[in-house]
Amino acid sequence: MMTMMFSILNLSVFAQNKTTQTDTITISGNCSQCKSRIEEAAYVKGVKSAVWNTQTKVLTVIYNAEKTDMEKIAVSVAKAGHDNRMHTSAEKDYKRLPACCAYRSGACHHE
């Protein structure tokens, strides 16, 4: 009886882990302000962790695949003004960025 309960528990944990995914996506940006904005935008429903590296420009996200996907995350980040390999930010969204975050023009500082 205990063995069967343990097996069921293990299957349950395994099934839960199948829905958790880790993916990466390159996001354009420059500084710590970009980092904060990108990570905040990446936190759509279902995202457990979002970390953007200012040097590599790579966003690493851990999310529940039953609640969201990389498409939704990439759209949200683009709406925040940051281009990525899946979506280009609309000009109106990009123009809302502070001057230090103007990654397209190159007129920025890097931290």
N, C-alpha and C positions, 0 to 999 in steps of 0.2 A: 504494500500500500504506500509506504513512504517513497519507494523507488518511483512509483507511478506519479506521485505528487511532485517529486523532484524533476522528473522528465517534463511534466506539463509546465512547471515553472520555468525551466530552461527554454522550452519552446516559446513561451510567452515573451521572455526577455529577448530571444533571438528575433522574433517577429517585430518587436518594437525597434530594435537596432536597424532593421532593414529599411525603415522609413526615415531614419536620420542619415543625411548625406552631407558630405563636405565637398565643396567645389571652389574653384578660383576663377577670377576674371580680372583682366587688366582694365584699370580705370584711370583716365587722365585727371591729373591734379598736381598740385605743387607743395602745399604747406600743411601745417597743423590745422589750419582752418578747413582746408579741403578734407583732411583726414576725418575731422569731426562731422562734417556735412555728409561725406560719403558713407561713413559708418552708420550715422543716424538714418539716412535714406534707405540703407540696405535692410534695416530692421522692419521689414514688412511682417505681417502675421505669419508665424511659423518659423521665423529665423531665431536661432538660439544664440548665435555668435557671429559677429562681423568685425573683421580687423583688416584695415588697409595699411599697407606698408608704403611709407613716403618715398623710399629709395627704389623699390622694385615696381611700384605702382600696381601691385597685385592685391586684390581684395579676396580674403579667404572667408567663406561663409559656411556655417554649419546650420542646417535647416531641416525641418520636418517635411519630407517630400509629399506627404498627404495634404499639407496645408499651403505649400508654395512651391515655386520652382525658380530656376535661374532667370527665366524670361521676366517674371514679375519683379525680381530683385533688380535686374538690369534696367528695366523701364523706370523704376522708382529712382534709381541713381541718376539716370539721364534727366529725369524731371527736376532733379536737384541741381542740374547744370553741368554734369560731368559725363563726357563721352566715354563709351566703353566698346568692346569688340562686338557687342550685340546691338547697341543703339547709340545714335548720335543725339546729343542734347539739342533741343530746339533753340534757335537763336535767342528768343526771349528769355528762356531759362538760363542760358549761358551768360547773358548780359546782366543778370541779377547778381552774379558773383562779384565779390570784392576785387579790387585791382590786383592784389597779391595772388589771386587765384586764376588770373587770366592765362591759362595754359595754352590756349590757341595762338595768342599774339606773341607770347614769349616775354611780354612786359610784366615780369613778376620777379619776386625773390623766392629763393628756395631755402627751406629750413633744414 
